[in-house]
């Protein structure tokens, strides 16, 4: 898909503090629920796995969710 390069760039460049902030923001905006945000950090041991899980989870929720993530 056309957003694959953006996905790869995000996964490669995002930091753990940014992932945490995104999770907090997406929880506050009700894009993700508590269980989803916890699963990103607790079920993924590395920053790369957390980033991959987060971006894929949000992408599955549709365009509005993805727009909130990049806003």
TAUR-V705929 format. One line per field, one symbol per residue. ss: DSSP state (H for helix, E for strand, - for the rest). phi: phi as a letter, one per 20 degrees, with the letter a starting at -180 (. if undefined). burial: + if it has 9 or more other C-alpha atoms within 8 Angstrom, else -. Layout:
BEGIN
ss: ???
phi: ???
burial: ???
END
This chain:
BEGIN
ss: ---HHHHHHHHHH--HHHHHHHHHHHHH-----HHHHHHHHH----HHHHHHHHHHHHHH--HHHHHHHH-
phi: .feggfffffffdfdgffgfffffffffemfddgffffffeeecfdgfffffffffffffeofffffffef
burial: ------+--++--+----+--++--++---++----+++++--+--+-+++++++--++-+---++--+--
END
